[in-house]
Amino acid sequence: MKIGNVVLAKAGKEKGQLYVIVALDDKYAYLSDGKRLKKDKPKKKSFKHIQKFTNLSLSESELLDQNERVNALIRKFLSKIRSEHV
C-alpha cells in the first residue's frame, strides 16, 4: 500500500467505510475521509484491519498540499469512488 490509495476498513467502528491513506509508517496507515477525519488529524489503523479497495488513487503531491482544499479533494474523490461502486 502507498499514500493516496483508497482503502476499506475491515474492523473497528469504521468497518465498511472508505478512506484515503495520507501517511504510512512500519505498522500503521493513517487514514482520512476529509470530513470527520481530516488530513491533519488522521485515523491510525493497522494494516491487518484495512484492505485496498480500488486501483484508483490520489497523487502524493496532491495530498502534500498544506491547505484546506486537500480535505475537500479527499471528500470529492471518495464520493466519486462510492458512486462508481454502488
Secondary structure as UniProt FT lines:
FT   TURN            3..4
FT   STRAND          5..9
FT   TURN            13..16
FT   STRAND          18..24
FT   STRAND          28..32
FT   TURN            39..40
FT   STRAND          43..46
FT   HELIX           47..49
FT   STRAND          50..57
FT   HELIX           60..63
FT   HELIX           69..84
//
